[in-house]
Amino acid sequence: MKSSERSFARRIDLTSLQLFVAVCELGSIGRAAEREFIAASAVSKRLSDLETAVDTALLYRHSRGVTLTPAGESLLHHARTVLFGLERMQGELSEYAEGVRGHVRMHANISAIVQFLPEDLGAFARAHSQVKIDLQEHLSSDVLHAVQEGAADLGLCNTGGPVATDLQSRPYRTDRLVLVVPAAHALSSQAAIHFEQVLDWDIVGLHANSSISLAMRAAAAAAGRPLRQRIQVTGLDAMCRMIDNGLGVGLLPDRAFALMHGVGRLQAVPLTDPWAQRELRVVARDFDALPMTARLLVEHLTRPSSSTFAPT
């Protein structure tokens, strides 16, 4: 850290940031002082010192209260981020005091969560019972962004191509997309199918920015055909129910379909397109810089599987 950066950090104190956020939320120094049980004059002094520390005005003061300057809006964003980070730090450290010896934050897409993570994380938890894993489901693009921003230690997603140069990745699992149709559908008897043939039918899809939806749109554009995605849902079980009730056809990963096989009378038809074969990857900013518990999890996830899965 440069000396100028150290000097800035020393000029900013957390109590002043907390009071600044309170004033911004309530729009009044007096109301903030009441909520924080501190004299209004003391709040005003801290705000003035804060403006001196950053060398710019943060608030417009008027008879009805205060409003933010552009610099104040920027500081408010960063102050909330800092205070939220401290709350998470406090929560994680309290867990160490209670016996939790490690904490890994992971974001993963729905394909990884449905198909592979329950078994993999279950086995890891049995071997490392004192490591806590915080897992959140997000779109692949959001997973990458969370790792880049430091909101997650690890990400699991379909990268769909080269990972950003500031991230590292390792292979996790592969899956293959299949076309899911009602058992009585005209396409159900096909041994395999090219996606361009699917474009004649209404499609039930996931979120518009999901890796599957992006791949379908790219394939439709390459074929010069419109994508008739009439219905979008957020879960694979909801997609299967929509398809079972004749509202369209859809694409699912093969193992996910096998796990959803009891949802309606449905048939899976393999896709012949090269992009239907997908790779899930573990992503981090720097694998070597991860805490020991996160590195243990990476080793567990990237270890060659002792068995392969064959869809039924």
NURO-283801 format. One record per residue (C-alpha): residue number from 1; residue in three letters; x, y, z. Coordinates in steps of 0.2 Angstrom, whole numbers, plus 5000, padded with zeros to 4 digits. Each point is the difference from the previous one (the first is absolute). Layout:
+-----+--------+------+------+------+
! num ! residu !   c1 !   c2 !   c3 !
+-----+--------+------+------+------+
! NUM !    ALA !    X !    Y !    Z !
...
+-----+--------+------+------+------+
% end
This chain:
+-----+--------+------+------+------+
! num ! residu !   c1 !   c2 !   c3 !
+-----+--------+------+------+------+
!   1 !    MET ! 5000 ! 5000 ! 5000 !
!   2 !    LYS ! 5007 ! 5017 ! 4995 !
!   3 !    SER ! 5003 ! 5013 ! 5014 !
!   4 !    SER ! 4986 ! 5011 ! 4993 !
!   5 !    GLU ! 4988 ! 4986 ! 5001 !
!   6 !    ARG ! 5005 ! 4996 ! 5018 !
!   7 !    SER ! 4998 ! 5018 ! 5005 !
!   8 !    PHE ! 4983 ! 5000 ! 4992 !
!   9 !    ALA ! 4995 ! 4984 ! 5010 !
!  10 !    ARG ! 5006 ! 5008 ! 5016 !
!  11 !    ARG ! 4989 ! 5015 ! 4997 !
!  12 !    ILE ! 4984 ! 4991 ! 4999 !
!  13 !    ASP ! 4992 ! 4992 ! 5015 !
!  14 !    LEU ! 4986 ! 4987 ! 5000 !
!  15 !    THR ! 4989 ! 5010 ! 5013 !
!  16 !    SER ! 5000 ! 5015 ! 4988 !
!  17 !    LEU ! 4995 ! 4989 ! 4985 !
!  18 !    GLN ! 4986 ! 4992 ! 5011 !
!  19 !    LEU ! 4994 ! 5017 ! 5004 !
!  20 !    PHE ! 5001 ! 5006 ! 4982 !
!  21 !    VAL ! 4990 ! 4985 ! 4994 !
!  22 !    ALA ! 4987 ! 5004 ! 5014 !
!  23 !    VAL ! 4998 ! 5018 ! 4995 !
!  24 !    CYS ! 4998 ! 4995 ! 4981 !
!  25 !    GLU ! 4987 ! 4988 ! 5004 !
!  26 !    LEU ! 4990 ! 5011 ! 5011 !
!  27 !    GLY ! 5004 ! 5017 ! 4991 !
!  28 !    SER ! 5003 ! 5009 ! 5016 !
!  29 !    ILE ! 5014 ! 5002 ! 5012 !
!  30 !    GLY ! 4988 ! 5002 ! 5015 !
!  31 !    ARG ! 4990 ! 4984 ! 4996 !
!  32 !    ALA ! 5016 ! 4991 ! 4997 !
!  33 !    ALA ! 5007 ! 5006 ! 5017 !
!  34 !    GLU ! 4984 ! 4994 ! 5009 !
!  35 !    ARG ! 5001 ! 4983 ! 4992 !
!  36 !    GLU ! 5018 ! 4998 ! 5004 !
!  37 !    PHE ! 4999 ! 5007 ! 5018 !
!  38 !    ILE ! 5013 ! 5014 ! 4997 !
!  39 !    ALA ! 4999 ! 5019 ! 5001 !
!  40 !    ALA ! 4996 ! 5008 ! 4983 !
!  41 !    SER ! 5015 ! 5012 ! 5002 !
!  42 !    ALA ! 5011 ! 4984 ! 5001 !
!  43 !    VAL ! 4993 ! 4993 ! 4984 !
!  44 !    SER ! 5002 ! 5017 ! 4991 !
!  45 !    LYS ! 5018 ! 5001 ! 5006 !
!  46 !    ARG ! 5004 ! 4982 ! 4994 !
!  47 !    LEU ! 4992 ! 5004 ! 4983 !
!  48 !    SER ! 5011 ! 5015 ! 4999 !
!  49 !    ASP ! 5015 ! 4991 ! 5004 !
!  50 !    LEU ! 4995 ! 4986 ! 4987 !
!  51 !    GLU ! 4999 ! 5014 ! 4987 !
!  52 !    THR ! 5017 ! 5007 ! 5005 !
!  53 !    ALA ! 5007 ! 4982 ! 4999 !
!  54 !    VAL ! 4994 ! 4997 ! 4982 !
!  55 !    ASP ! 5003 ! 5019 ! 4995 !
!  56 !    THR ! 4982 ! 5002 ! 4992 !
!  57 !    ALA ! 4982 ! 5004 ! 5005 !
!  58 !    LEU ! 4990 ! 4985 ! 5004 !
!  59 !    LEU ! 4983 ! 5008 ! 5004 !
!  60 !    TYR ! 4989 ! 5015 ! 4996 !
!  61 !    ARG ! 4994 ! 5007 ! 5016 !
!  62 !    HIS ! 4983 ! 5009 ! 4999 !
!  63 !    SER ! 4986 ! 5005 ! 5012 !
!  64 !    ARG ! 4990 ! 4983 ! 4997 !
!  65 !    GLY ! 5015 ! 4989 ! 5003 !
!  66 !    VAL ! 5014 ! 4994 ! 4988 !
!  67 !    THR ! 5002 ! 4993 ! 4983 !
!  68 !    LEU ! 5015 ! 4991 ! 4992 !
!  69 !    THR ! 5013 ! 5008 ! 4989 !
!  70 !    PRO ! 5007 ! 4989 ! 4985 !
!  71 !    ALA ! 5015 ! 4996 ! 5011 !
!  72 !    GLY ! 4988 ! 4996 ! 5015 !
!  73 !    GLU ! 4991 ! 4988 ! 4989 !
!  74 !    SER ! 5016 ! 4991 ! 4995 !
!  75 !    LEU ! 5006 ! 5000 ! 5018 !
!  76 !    LEU ! 4983 ! 4993 ! 5006 !
!  77 !    HIS ! 5002 ! 4985 ! 4988 !
!  78 !    HIS ! 5017 ! 4996 ! 5006 !
!  79 !    ALA ! 4996 ! 5003 ! 5018 !
!  80 !    ARG ! 4985 ! 4987 ! 4999 !
!  81 !    THR ! 5012 ! 4988 ! 4992 !
!  82 !    VAL ! 5013 ! 5002 ! 5014 !
!  83 !    LEU ! 4987 ! 4999 ! 5014 !
!  84 !    PHE ! 4992 ! 4984 ! 4992 !
!  85 !    GLY ! 5017 ! 4992 ! 4998 !
!  86 !    LEU ! 5004 ! 5004 ! 5019 !
!  87 !    GLU ! 4983 ! 4992 ! 5005 !
!  88 !    ARG ! 5005 ! 4984 ! 4990 !
!  89 !    MET ! 5017 ! 5000 ! 5008 !
!  90 !    GLN ! 4992 ! 5001 ! 5017 !
!  91 !    GLY ! 4988 ! 4986 ! 4995 !
!  92 !    GLU ! 5014 ! 4989 ! 4994 !
!  93 !    LEU ! 5012 ! 5003 ! 5014 !
!  94 !    SER ! 4986 ! 4996 ! 5013 !
!  95 !    GLU ! 4998 ! 4983 ! 4991 !
!  96 !    TYR ! 5018 ! 4997 ! 5002 !
!  97 !    ALA ! 4998 ! 5003 ! 5019 !
!  98 !    GLU ! 4985 ! 4987 ! 5000 !
!  99 !    GLY ! 5011 ! 4987 ! 4992 !
! 100 !    VAL ! 4999 ! 5003 ! 4981 !
! 101 !    ARG ! 5017 ! 4998 ! 4993 !
! 102 !    GLY ! 4998 ! 5006 ! 4983 !
! 103 !    HIS ! 4988 ! 5010 ! 4989 !
! 104 !    VAL ! 4998 ! 4999 ! 4981 !
! 105 !    ARG ! 4989 ! 5011 ! 4990 !
! 106 !    MET ! 4994 ! 4992 ! 4983 !
! 107 !    HIS ! 4989 ! 5006 ! 4986 !
! 108 !    ALA ! 4994 ! 4987 ! 4988 !
! 109 !    ASN ! 4988 ! 4999 ! 4985 !
! 110 !    ILE ! 4984 ! 4989 ! 5000 !
! 111 !    SER ! 5008 ! 4986 ! 4990 !
! 112 !    ALA ! 5014 ! 4997 ! 5012 !
! 113 !    ILE ! 4988 ! 5001 ! 5015 !
! 114 !    VAL ! 4987 ! 4988 ! 4993 !
! 115 !    GLN ! 5012 ! 4988 ! 4992 !
! 116 !    PHE ! 5016 ! 4998 ! 5010 !
! 117 !    LEU ! 5002 ! 5011 ! 5016 !
! 118 !    PRO ! 4988 ! 4991 ! 5012 !
! 119 !    GLU ! 5010 ! 4984 ! 4999 !
! 120 !    ASP ! 5017 ! 5009 ! 4999 !
! 121 !    LEU ! 4997 ! 5012 ! 5014 !
! 122 !    GLY ! 4992 ! 4986 ! 5011 !
! 123 !    ALA ! 5016 ! 4990 ! 4999 !
! 124 !    PHE ! 5011 ! 5015 ! 5003 !
! 125 !    ALA ! 4989 ! 5005 ! 5016 !
! 126 !    ARG ! 5001 ! 4982 ! 5007 !
! 127 !    ALA ! 5019 ! 5001 ! 4998 !
! 128 !    HIS ! 5002 ! 5018 ! 5006 !
! 129 !    SER ! 4986 ! 5002 ! 5012 !
! 130 !    GLN ! 5007 ! 5016 ! 5008 !
! 131 !    VAL ! 5000 ! 5010 ! 4983 !
! 132 !    LYS ! 4985 ! 5010 ! 4996 !
! 133 !    ILE ! 4995 ! 5003 ! 4982 !
! 134 !    ASP ! 4989 ! 5014 ! 4995 !
! 135 !    LEU ! 4993 ! 4996 ! 4983 !
! 136 !    GLN ! 4989 ! 5011 ! 4989 !
! 137 !    GLU ! 4992 ! 4997 ! 4983 !
! 138 !    HIS ! 5003 ! 5012 ! 4986 !
! 139 !    LEU ! 5001 ! 5001 ! 4981 !
! 140 !    SER ! 5017 ! 4996 ! 4993 !
! 141 !    SER ! 5004 ! 5018 ! 4996 !
! 142 !    ASP ! 4996 ! 5006 ! 5017 !
! 143 !    VAL ! 5011 ! 4986 ! 5008 !
! 144 !    LEU ! 5015 ! 5006 ! 4990 !
! 145 !    HIS ! 4996 ! 5018 ! 5006 !
! 146 !    ALA ! 4999 ! 4995 ! 5018 !
! 147 !    VAL ! 5017 ! 4992 ! 5000 !
! 148 !    GLN ! 5007 ! 5014 ! 4991 !
! 149 !    GLU ! 4993 ! 5012 ! 5013 !
! 150 !    GLY ! 5005 ! 4989 ! 5014 !
! 151 !    ALA ! 4982 ! 4997 ! 5006 !
! 152 !    ALA ! 5004 ! 4981 ! 4998 !
! 153 !    ASP ! 5016 ! 4990 ! 5003 !
! 154 !    LEU ! 4995 ! 4987 ! 4986 !
! 155 !    GLY ! 4988 ! 4999 ! 4986 !
! 156 !    LEU ! 4993 ! 4985 ! 4990 !
! 157 !    CYS ! 4993 ! 5004 ! 4983 !
! 158 !    ASN ! 5000 ! 4997 ! 4982 !
! 159 !    THR ! 5012 ! 5012 ! 4993 !
! 160 !    GLY ! 4995 ! 4999 ! 4982 !
! 161 !    GLY ! 5017 ! 5004 ! 4994 !
! 162 !    PRO ! 5017 ! 5008 ! 5007 !
! 163 !    VAL ! 4998 ! 5006 ! 5018 !
! 164 !    ALA ! 5005 ! 5018 ! 5003 !
! 165 !    THR ! 5018 ! 5003 ! 5001 !
! 166 !    ASP ! 5000 ! 5005 ! 5019 !
! 167 !    LEU ! 4992 ! 4984 ! 5005 !
! 168 !    GLN ! 5006 ! 4982 ! 5001 !
! 169 !    SER ! 4990 ! 4984 ! 4996 !
! 170 !    ARG ! 5001 ! 4982 ! 5001 !
! 171 !    PRO ! 4989 ! 4986 ! 4992 !
! 172 !    TYR ! 4987 ! 4993 ! 5012 !
! 173 !    ARG ! 4987 ! 4990 ! 4990 !
! 174 !    THR ! 4992 ! 4998 ! 4983 !
! 175 !    ASP ! 4982 ! 4998 ! 4995 !
! 176 !    ARG ! 4990 ! 4999 ! 4983 !
! 177 !    LEU ! 4985 ! 5009 ! 4996 !
! 178 !    VAL ! 4984 ! 4990 ! 4995 !
! 179 !    LEU ! 4984 ! 5005 ! 4992 !
! 180 !    VAL ! 4986 ! 4997 ! 5012 !
! 181 !    VAL ! 4982 ! 4997 ! 4992 !
! 182 !    PRO ! 4984 ! 4992 ! 5005 !
! 183 !    ALA ! 5000 ! 4981 ! 4998 !
! 184 !    ALA ! 4987 ! 5002 ! 4986 !
! 185 !    HIS ! 5009 ! 5014 ! 4991 !
! 186 !    ALA ! 5004 ! 4999 ! 4981 !
! 187 !    LEU ! 5019 ! 5001 ! 5005 !
! 188 !    SER ! 5000 ! 4987 ! 5014 !
! 189 !    SER ! 5004 ! 4985 ! 4988 !
! 190 !    GLN ! 5016 ! 5009 ! 4993 !
! 191 !    ALA ! 5016 ! 4991 ! 5005 !
! 192 !    ALA ! 5009 ! 5017 ! 5000 !
! 193 !    ILE ! 4996 ! 5017 ! 4993 !
! 194 !    HIS ! 5009 ! 5016 ! 4994 !
! 195 !    PHE ! 4994 ! 5015 ! 5009 !
! 196 !    GLU ! 4995 ! 5009 ! 4984 !
! 197 !    GLN ! 4986 ! 4987 ! 4999 !
! 198 !    VAL ! 4994 ! 5006 ! 5017 !
! 199 !    LEU ! 4997 ! 5018 ! 4994 !
! 200 !    ASP ! 4983 ! 4995 ! 4992 !
! 201 !    TRP ! 4993 ! 4998 ! 5017 !
! 202 !    ASP ! 4996 ! 5011 ! 5015 !
! 203 !    ILE ! 5014 ! 4999 ! 5013 !
! 204 !    VAL ! 4998 ! 5000 ! 5019 !
! 205 !    GLY ! 5017 ! 5008 ! 5007 !
! 206 !    LEU ! 5009 ! 5006 ! 5015 !
! 207 !    HIS ! 5005 ! 5018 ! 5004 !
! 208 !    ALA ! 5005 ! 5010 ! 4984 !
! 209 !    ASN ! 5018 ! 5001 ! 5006 !
! 210 !    SER ! 5002 ! 4982 ! 5005 !
! 211 !    SER ! 5014 ! 4991 ! 4991 !
! 212 !    ILE ! 4987 ! 4988 ! 4991 !
! 213 !    SER ! 4989 ! 5015 ! 4994 !
! 214 !    LEU ! 5016 ! 5009 ! 4994 !
! 215 !    ALA ! 5005 ! 4985 ! 4991 !
! 216 !    MET ! 4983 ! 4997 ! 4992 !
! 217 !    ARG ! 4999 ! 5018 ! 4994 !
! 218 !    ALA ! 5018 ! 4999 ! 4992 !
! 219 !    ALA ! 4995 ! 4984 ! 4991 !
! 220 !    ALA ! 4984 ! 5008 ! 4994 !
! 221 !    ALA ! 5009 ! 5015 ! 4994 !
! 222 !    ALA ! 5013 ! 4989 ! 4991 !
! 223 !    ALA ! 4985 ! 4991 ! 4991 !
! 224 !    GLY ! 4992 ! 5017 ! 4996 !
! 225 !    ARG ! 4984 ! 4994 ! 5009 !
! 226 !    PRO ! 4990 ! 5008 ! 5014 !
! 227 !    LEU ! 5000 ! 4991 ! 5017 !
! 228 !    ARG ! 4982 ! 4998 ! 5005 !
! 229 !    GLN ! 5003 ! 5000 ! 5019 !
! 230 !    ARG ! 4983 ! 5004 ! 5006 !
! 231 !    ILE ! 5001 ! 4995 ! 5018 !
! 232 !    GLN ! 5015 ! 5003 ! 5012 !
! 233 !    VAL ! 5001 ! 4992 ! 5018 !
! 234 !    THR ! 5013 ! 5001 ! 5014 !
! 235 !    GLY ! 5001 ! 4981 ! 5004 !
! 236 !    LEU ! 5003 ! 4984 ! 4991 !
! 237 !    ASP ! 4985 ! 4991 ! 5008 !
! 238 !    ALA ! 4988 ! 5014 ! 4994 !
! 239 !    MET ! 5007 ! 4999 ! 4983 !
! 240 !    CYS ! 4996 ! 4981 ! 5000 !
! 241 !    ARG ! 4982 ! 5003 ! 5006 !
! 242 !    MET ! 4998 ! 5013 ! 4986 !
! 243 !    ILE ! 5006 ! 4988 ! 4987 !
! 244 !    ASP ! 4990 ! 4986 ! 5007 !
! 245 !    ASN ! 4984 ! 5011 ! 4998 !
! 246 !    GLY ! 5003 ! 5003 ! 4981 !
! 247 !    LEU ! 5007 ! 5018 ! 5002 !
! 248 !    GLY ! 5016 ! 4997 ! 4990 !
! 249 !    VAL ! 5016 ! 4990 ! 4999 !
! 250 !    GLY ! 5016 ! 5004 ! 5010 !
! 251 !    LEU ! 5018 ! 4997 ! 5002 !
! 252 !    LEU ! 5007 ! 4992 ! 5016 !
! 253 !    PRO ! 5017 ! 4992 ! 5005 !
! 254 !    ASP ! 4999 ! 4981 ! 4999 !
! 255 !    ARG ! 5002 ! 4997 ! 5018 !
! 256 !    ALA ! 4988 ! 5013 ! 5006 !
! 257 !    PHE ! 4987 ! 4992 ! 4989 !
! 258 !    ALA ! 5003 ! 4983 ! 5007 !
! 259 !    LEU ! 4998 ! 5007 ! 5018 !
! 260 !    MET ! 4984 ! 5009 ! 4994 !
! 261 !    HIS ! 4994 ! 4984 ! 4991 !
! 262 !    GLY ! 4985 ! 4998 ! 5012 !
! 263 !    VAL ! 4993 ! 5017 ! 4995 !
! 264 !    GLY ! 4987 ! 4995 ! 4986 !
! 265 !    ARG ! 5001 ! 4988 ! 4986 !
! 266 !    LEU ! 5015 ! 5008 ! 4990 !
! 267 !    GLN ! 5013 ! 4994 ! 4988 !
! 268 !    ALA ! 5018 ! 5006 ! 4998 !
! 269 !    VAL ! 5007 ! 5001 ! 4982 !
! 270 !    PRO ! 5019 ! 5003 ! 4999 !
! 271 !    LEU ! 5006 ! 5015 ! 4991 !
! 272 !    THR ! 5014 ! 4998 ! 4986 !
! 273 !    ASP ! 5006 ! 5018 ! 5001 !
! 274 !    PRO ! 5018 ! 5001 ! 5006 !
! 275 !    TRP ! 4995 ! 5014 ! 5013 !
! 276 !    ALA ! 4988 ! 4988 ! 5008 !
! 277 !    GLN ! 5015 ! 4992 ! 5008 !
! 278 !    ARG ! 5005 ! 5012 ! 5014 !
! 279 !    GLU ! 5013 ! 5001 ! 5013 !
! 280 !    LEU ! 4997 ! 5006 ! 5018 !
! 281 !    ARG ! 5016 ! 5009 ! 5008 !
! 282 !    VAL ! 5005 ! 5005 ! 5017 !
! 283 !    VAL ! 5005 ! 5019 ! 5000 !
! 284 !    ALA ! 5011 ! 5010 ! 5012 !
! 285 !    ARG ! 5010 ! 5016 ! 5000 !
! 286 !    ASP ! 5015 ! 4991 ! 5005 !
! 287 !    PHE ! 5000 ! 4981 ! 5005 !
! 288 !    ASP ! 5017 ! 5001 ! 5009 !
! 289 !    ALA ! 4994 ! 5015 ! 5011 !
! 290 !    LEU ! 4984 ! 4992 ! 5006 !
! 291 !    PRO ! 4998 ! 4996 ! 5018 !
! 292 !    MET ! 5005 ! 4982 ! 5004 !
! 293 !    THR ! 4982 ! 4995 ! 5002 !
! 294 !    ALA ! 4995 ! 5006 ! 4983 !
! 295 !    ARG ! 5015 ! 4991 ! 4993 !
! 296 !    LEU ! 4994 ! 4984 ! 5008 !
! 297 !    LEU ! 4983 ! 5002 ! 4992 !
! 298 !    VAL ! 5008 ! 5004 ! 4983 !
! 299 !    GLU ! 5011 ! 4984 ! 5001 !
! 300 !    HIS ! 4984 ! 4990 ! 5005 !
! 301 !    LEU ! 4990 ! 5007 ! 4985 !
! 302 !    THR ! 5013 ! 4998 ! 4987 !
! 303 !    ARG ! 5005 ! 4982 ! 5005 !
! 304 !    PRO ! 4996 ! 4988 ! 4986 !
! 305 !    SER ! 4983 ! 4992 ! 5004 !
! 306 !    SER ! 5001 ! 4981 ! 5005 !
! 307 !    SER ! 4984 ! 4997 ! 4990 !
! 308 !    THR ! 4991 ! 5007 ! 4985 !
! 309 !    PHE ! 4982 ! 5004 ! 4998 !
! 310 !    ALA ! 4989 ! 4992 ! 4986 !
! 311 !    PRO ! 4983 ! 5008 ! 4998 !
! 312 !    THR ! 4986 ! 4988 ! 5001 !
+-----+--------+------+------+------+
% end
